[in-house]
């Protein structure tokens, strides 16, 4: 099996780095091929910008999606984007490893979504969701937080983990991935485990690493999360009534 | 009244730019002071990175929150971050204007959250939510999408607008802002209105601009969205039962 880890943390000594290292060891030990895209180490540019398009279809107005479509069609995608796409095509499983910053992925990883999931190439208006480019592949997010796990329940202080993960996971679903439940390693203070007093913390962190390792062994057998699919929508994209009343609903907001 | 617009779009001819321009005109016409932070024009760096900290508290390990705290305390914040903070302190109302890219804000704006909301300065473990630094100030997100409005209902194809906005709006709530319901300008194809056939589209877009303008006139009188607050949580950050069963809940995900 081929596994791609998209790793996003600015510190190579962080607990995120330890989680990625443990994943690499675990997966290689069972015979998988593993490639890591270490976004900070690659100095990945997260900003979708006209500077990335040297063969513009429109030099006067920068419309990102039009330039993405044109670059894909003419084989002039930015080299860093083309490399990430090649790795995604190669992978059977994609792991996204990142800390929760402001209830989402760090900007660098957000920009990986903005730039790598190329319009007209990796998705079109009809090639999305259960008809997505990466259908048959699987994705999992492994995230860290400083707050304790208890704070991530419904209306919890840290925000419900499902609400936090929704935009990211729905984006992976959009691309056709089967997304399994996220791995949350909570209570990782200071965004870098090496800054902590060693005693009981090290046992706690080792427990998190072991849990991640065990989870990975069975990850291909897990039941994916269920998101709405084409058969759930009418032509305008509205949910048919049956599904709208169940599941995958949105956070309600009181006014 | 002082109003800050955080504007994030790479094209100065985009419909996002038209929305910002209309907001500036409307608000100045009623006597408000308006400042625009145009993130692309400022070439804002969204990447939280050790390069931003010239007076490191720890040169060996880059722990972003520790460096943020130290930089705030020692008055050595990066100049671009200090400028954004000054503008936020000045403002009574903050408008975030951006296109929805991958069910969230563009990477550049995500990095504005990562870098500008400085740990130890603009928030601490006790200075958050209804005790947040910016309490008494108000925020609104004005977002554009290519998909039609119908697709943003519960389980809709585009994703429920409340699920899309949750991480962003909860982050603003975390900082103490009163957040009012987002303004969604949907059906803006091509991420730039100038690429569209002129006829009926221009009337449609003019309608969206007028709607935004009317909304802004009364925005300080709107009832803010209600998110959980300190009195809703126990010491571990778990919601007390009454609130957990209502409101502001998370997207449910079937397994």
HADDOCK unambig.tbl for C-alpha pairs under 7 A between the chains (distance, minus, plus):
assign (segid A and resid 10 and name CA) (segid B and resid 49 and name CA) 6.42 0.50 0.50
assign (segid A and resid 11 and name CA) (segid B and resid 61 and name CA) 6.75 0.50 0.50
assign (segid A and resid 11 and name CA) (segid B and resid 62 and name CA) 5.65 0.50 0.50
assign (segid A and resid 46 and name CA) (segid B and resid 107 and name CA) 6.17 0.50 0.50
assign (segid A and resid 47 and name CA) (segid B and resid 107 and name CA) 6.17 0.50 0.50
assign (segid A and resid 47 and name CA) (segid B and resid 108 and name CA) 6.07 0.50 0.50
assign (segid A and resid 49 and name CA) (segid B and resid 10 and name CA) 6.42 0.50 0.50
assign (segid A and resid 61 and name CA) (segid B and resid 11 and name CA) 6.74 0.50 0.50
assign (segid A and resid 62 and name CA) (segid B and resid 11 and name CA) 5.65 0.50 0.50
assign (segid A and resid 63 and name CA) (segid B and resid 190 and name CA) 6.69 0.50 0.50
assign (segid A and resid 63 and name CA) (segid B and resid 191 and name CA) 6.25 0.50 0.50
assign (segid A and resid 63 and name CA) (segid B and resid 192 and name CA) 6.18 0.50 0.50
assign (segid A and resid 65 and name CA) (segid B and resid 190 and name CA) 6.77 0.50 0.50
assign (segid A and resid 101 and name CA) (segid B and resid 114 and name CA) 6.61 0.50 0.50
assign (segid A and resid 102 and name CA) (segid B and resid 113 and name CA) 6.92 0.50 0.50
assign (segid A and resid 102 and name CA) (segid B and resid 114 and name CA) 6.80 0.50 0.50
assign (segid A and resid 102 and name CA) (segid B and resid 171 and name CA) 5.84 0.50 0.50
assign (segid A and resid 103 and name CA) (segid B and resid 167 and name CA) 5.20 0.50 0.50
assign (segid A and resid 103 and name CA) (segid B and resid 171 and name CA) 6.85 0.50 0.50
assign (segid A and resid 104 and name CA) (segid B and resid 167 and name CA) 6.62 0.50 0.50
assign (segid A and resid 107 and name CA) (segid B and resid 46 and name CA) 6.17 0.50 0.50
assign (segid A and resid 107 and name CA) (segid B and resid 47 and name CA) 6.19 0.50 0.50
assign (segid A and resid 107 and name CA) (segid B and resid 107 and name CA) 4.84 0.50 0.50
assign (segid A and resid 107 and name CA) (segid B and resid 108 and name CA) 6.80 0.50 0.50
assign (segid A and resid 107 and name CA) (segid B and resid 110 and name CA) 5.12 0.50 0.50
assign (segid A and resid 107 and name CA) (segid B and resid 111 and name CA) 4.72 0.50 0.50
assign (segid A and resid 108 and name CA) (segid B and resid 47 and name CA) 6.09 0.50 0.50
assign (segid A and resid 108 and name CA) (segid B and resid 107 and name CA) 6.80 0.50 0.50
assign (segid A and resid 110 and name CA) (segid B and resid 107 and name CA) 5.13 0.50 0.50
assign (segid A and resid 111 and name CA) (segid B and resid 107 and name CA) 4.73 0.50 0.50
assign (segid A and resid 113 and name CA) (segid B and resid 102 and name CA) 6.91 0.50 0.50
assign (segid A and resid 114 and name CA) (segid B and resid 101 and name CA) 6.60 0.50 0.50
assign (segid A and resid 114 and name CA) (segid B and resid 102 and name CA) 6.78 0.50 0.50
assign (segid A and resid 150 and name CA) (segid B and resid 236 and name CA) 6.35 0.50 0.50
assign (segid A and resid 150 and name CA) (segid B and resid 237 and name CA) 6.55 0.50 0.50
assign (segid A and resid 150 and name CA) (segid B and resid 238 and name CA) 5.85 0.50 0.50
assign (segid A and resid 151 and name CA) (segid B and resid 236 and name CA) 6.27 0.50 0.50
assign (segid A and resid 151 and name CA) (segid B and resid 237 and name CA) 4.47 0.50 0.50
assign (segid A and resid 151 and name CA) (segid B and resid 238 and name CA) 5.15 0.50 0.50
assign (segid A and resid 153 and name CA) (segid B and resid 238 and name CA) 6.73 0.50 0.50
assign (segid A and resid 154 and name CA) (segid B and resid 239 and name CA) 6.98 0.50 0.50
assign (segid A and resid 154 and name CA) (segid B and resid 244 and name CA) 5.72 0.50 0.50
assign (segid A and resid 154 and name CA) (segid B and resid 249 and name CA) 5.67 0.50 0.50
assign (segid A and resid 154 and name CA) (segid B and resid 250 and name CA) 6.26 0.50 0.50
assign (segid A and resid 155 and name CA) (segid B and resid 228 and name CA) 6.33 0.50 0.50
assign (segid A and resid 155 and name CA) (segid B and resid 239 and name CA) 5.54 0.50 0.50
assign (segid A and resid 155 and name CA) (segid B and resid 244 and name CA) 5.53 0.50 0.50
assign (segid A and resid 155 and name CA) (segid B and resid 248 and name CA) 6.51 0.50 0.50
assign (segid A and resid 155 and name CA) (segid B and resid 249 and name CA) 5.78 0.50 0.50
assign (segid A and resid 156 and name CA) (segid B and resid 233 and name CA) 6.98 0.50 0.50
assign (segid A and resid 156 and name CA) (segid B and resid 237 and name CA) 5.59 0.50 0.50
assign (segid A and resid 156 and name CA) (segid B and resid 238 and name CA) 4.79 0.50 0.50
assign (segid A and resid 156 and name CA) (segid B and resid 239 and name CA) 4.97 0.50 0.50
assign (segid A and resid 157 and name CA) (segid B and resid 233 and name CA) 6.81 0.50 0.50
assign (segid A and resid 157 and name CA) (segid B and resid 237 and name CA) 4.74 0.50 0.50
assign (segid A and resid 157 and name CA) (segid B and resid 238 and name CA) 6.51 0.50 0.50
assign (segid A and resid 160 and name CA) (segid B and resid 250 and name CA) 5.78 0.50 0.50
assign (segid A and resid 162 and name CA) (segid B and resid 250 and name CA) 5.91 0.50 0.50
assign (segid A and resid 162 and name CA) (segid B and resid 251 and name CA) 5.99 0.50 0.50
assign (segid A and resid 162 and name CA) (segid B and resid 252 and name CA) 6.91 0.50 0.50
assign (segid A and resid 163 and name CA) (segid B and resid 163 and name CA) 6.70 0.50 0.50
assign (segid A and resid 163 and name CA) (segid B and resid 166 and name CA) 6.83 0.50 0.50
assign (segid A and resid 163 and name CA) (segid B and resid 250 and name CA) 4.79 0.50 0.50
assign (segid A and resid 163 and name CA) (segid B and resid 251 and name CA) 5.60 0.50 0.50
assign (segid A and resid 164 and name CA) (segid B and resid 167 and name CA) 5.86 0.50 0.50
assign (segid A and resid 166 and name CA) (segid B and resid 163 and name CA) 6.84 0.50 0.50
assign (segid A and resid 167 and name CA) (segid B and resid 103 and name CA) 5.21 0.50 0.50
assign (segid A and resid 167 and name CA) (segid B and resid 104 and name CA) 6.63 0.50 0.50
assign (segid A and resid 167 and name CA) (segid B and resid 164 and name CA) 5.87 0.50 0.50
assign (segid A and resid 171 and name CA) (segid B and resid 102 and name CA) 5.85 0.50 0.50
assign (segid A and resid 171 and name CA) (segid B and resid 103 and name CA) 6.85 0.50 0.50
assign (segid A and resid 190 and name CA) (segid B and resid 63 and name CA) 6.68 0.50 0.50
assign (segid A and resid 190 and name CA) (segid B and resid 65 and name CA) 6.76 0.50 0.50
assign (segid A and resid 191 and name CA) (segid B and resid 63 and name CA) 6.21 0.50 0.50
assign (segid A and resid 192 and name CA) (segid B and resid 63 and name CA) 6.08 0.50 0.50
assign (segid A and resid 223 and name CA) (segid B and resid 255 and name CA) 6.43 0.50 0.50
assign (segid A and resid 224 and name CA) (segid B and resid 255 and name CA) 6.48 0.50 0.50
assign (segid A and resid 225 and name CA) (segid B and resid 253 and name CA) 6.39 0.50 0.50
assign (segid A and resid 225 and name CA) (segid B and resid 254 and name CA) 5.87 0.50 0.50
assign (segid A and resid 225 and name CA) (segid B and resid 255 and name CA) 4.93 0.50 0.50
assign (segid A and resid 226 and name CA) (segid B and resid 253 and name CA) 6.45 0.50 0.50
assign (segid A and resid 226 and name CA) (segid B and resid 254 and name CA) 5.28 0.50 0.50
assign (segid A and resid 226 and name CA) (segid B and resid 255 and name CA) 6.01 0.50 0.50
assign (segid A and resid 228 and name CA) (segid B and resid 155 and name CA) 6.34 0.50 0.50
assign (segid A and resid 233 and name CA) (segid B and resid 156 and name CA) 6.98 0.50 0.50
assign (segid A and resid 233 and name CA) (segid B and resid 157 and name CA) 6.82 0.50 0.50
assign (segid A and resid 236 and name CA) (segid B and resid 150 and name CA) 6.36 0.50 0.50
assign (segid A and resid 236 and name CA) (segid B and resid 151 and name CA) 6.28 0.50 0.50
assign (segid A and resid 237 and name CA) (segid B and resid 150 and name CA) 6.56 0.50 0.50
assign (segid A and resid 237 and name CA) (segid B and resid 151 and name CA) 4.48 0.50 0.50
assign (segid A and resid 237 and name CA) (segid B and resid 156 and name CA) 5.59 0.50 0.50
assign (segid A and resid 237 and name CA) (segid B and resid 157 and name CA) 4.73 0.50 0.50
assign (segid A and resid 238 and name CA) (segid B and resid 150 and name CA) 5.86 0.50 0.50
assign (segid A and resid 238 and name CA) (segid B and resid 151 and name CA) 5.16 0.50 0.50
assign (segid A and resid 238 and name CA) (segid B and resid 153 and name CA) 6.73 0.50 0.50
assign (segid A and resid 238 and name CA) (segid B and resid 156 and name CA) 4.78 0.50 0.50
assign (segid A and resid 238 and name CA) (segid B and resid 157 and name CA) 6.49 0.50 0.50
assign (segid A and resid 239 and name CA) (segid B and resid 154 and name CA) 6.98 0.50 0.50
assign (segid A and resid 239 and name CA) (segid B and resid 155 and name CA) 5.53 0.50 0.50
assign (segid A and resid 239 and name CA) (segid B and resid 156 and name CA) 4.97 0.50 0.50
assign (segid A and resid 244 and name CA) (segid B and resid 154 and name CA) 5.75 0.50 0.50
assign (segid A and resid 244 and name CA) (segid B and resid 155 and name CA) 5.54 0.50 0.50
assign (segid A and resid 247 and name CA) (segid B and resid 252 and name CA) 5.19 0.50 0.50
assign (segid A and resid 247 and name CA) (segid B and resid 253 and name CA) 5.61 0.50 0.50
assign (segid A and resid 247 and name CA) (segid B and resid 254 and name CA) 5.71 0.50 0.50
assign (segid A and resid 248 and name CA) (segid B and resid 155 and name CA) 6.51 0.50 0.50
assign (segid A and resid 248 and name CA) (segid B and resid 251 and name CA) 5.35 0.50 0.50
assign (segid A and resid 248 and name CA) (segid B and resid 252 and name CA) 4.54 0.50 0.50
assign (segid A and resid 248 and name CA) (segid B and resid 253 and name CA) 4.55 0.50 0.50
assign (segid A and resid 248 and name CA) (segid B and resid 254 and name CA) 6.58 0.50 0.50
assign (segid A and resid 249 and name CA) (segid B and resid 154 and name CA) 5.72 0.50 0.50
assign (segid A and resid 249 and name CA) (segid B and resid 155 and name CA) 5.82 0.50 0.50
assign (segid A and resid 249 and name CA) (segid B and resid 251 and name CA) 4.64 0.50 0.50
assign (segid A and resid 249 and name CA) (segid B and resid 252 and name CA) 5.51 0.50 0.50
assign (segid A and resid 250 and name CA) (segid B and resid 154 and name CA) 6.26 0.50 0.50
assign (segid A and resid 250 and name CA) (segid B and resid 160 and name CA) 5.81 0.50 0.50
assign (segid A and resid 250 and name CA) (segid B and resid 162 and name CA) 5.93 0.50 0.50
assign (segid A and resid 250 and name CA) (segid B and resid 163 and name CA) 4.82 0.50 0.50
assign (segid A and resid 250 and name CA) (segid B and resid 250 and name CA) 6.17 0.50 0.50
assign (segid A and resid 250 and name CA) (segid B and resid 251 and name CA) 4.23 0.50 0.50
assign (segid A and resid 251 and name CA) (segid B and resid 162 and name CA) 6.00 0.50 0.50
assign (segid A and resid 251 and name CA) (segid B and resid 163 and name CA) 5.62 0.50 0.50
assign (segid A and resid 251 and name CA) (segid B and resid 248 and name CA) 5.32 0.50 0.50
assign (segid A and resid 251 and name CA) (segid B and resid 249 and name CA) 4.63 0.50 0.50
assign (segid A and resid 251 and name CA) (segid B and resid 250 and name CA) 4.23 0.50 0.50
assign (segid A and resid 251 and name CA) (segid B and resid 251 and name CA) 5.11 0.50 0.50
assign (segid A and resid 252 and name CA) (segid B and resid 162 and name CA) 6.92 0.50 0.50
assign (segid A and resid 252 and name CA) (segid B and resid 247 and name CA) 5.18 0.50 0.50
assign (segid A and resid 252 and name CA) (segid B and resid 248 and name CA) 4.53 0.50 0.50
assign (segid A and resid 252 and name CA) (segid B and resid 249 and name CA) 5.56 0.50 0.50
assign (segid A and resid 253 and name CA) (segid B and resid 225 and name CA) 6.37 0.50 0.50
assign (segid A and resid 253 and name CA) (segid B and resid 226 and name CA) 6.46 0.50 0.50
assign (segid A and resid 253 and name CA) (segid B and resid 247 and name CA) 5.59 0.50 0.50
assign (segid A and resid 253 and name CA) (segid B and resid 248 and name CA) 4.57 0.50 0.50
assign (segid A and resid 254 and name CA) (segid B and resid 225 and name CA) 5.84 0.50 0.50
assign (segid A and resid 254 and name CA) (segid B and resid 226 and name CA) 5.26 0.50 0.50
assign (segid A and resid 254 and name CA) (segid B and resid 247 and name CA) 5.70 0.50 0.50
assign (segid A and resid 254 and name CA) (segid B and resid 248 and name CA) 6.59 0.50 0.50
assign (segid A and resid 255 and name CA) (segid B and resid 223 and name CA) 6.37 0.50 0.50
assign (segid A and resid 255 and name CA) (segid B and resid 224 and name CA) 6.40 0.50 0.50
assign (segid A and resid 255 and name CA) (segid B and resid 225 and name CA) 4.86 0.50 0.50
assign (segid A and resid 255 and name CA) (segid B and resid 226 and name CA) 5.99 0.50 0.50
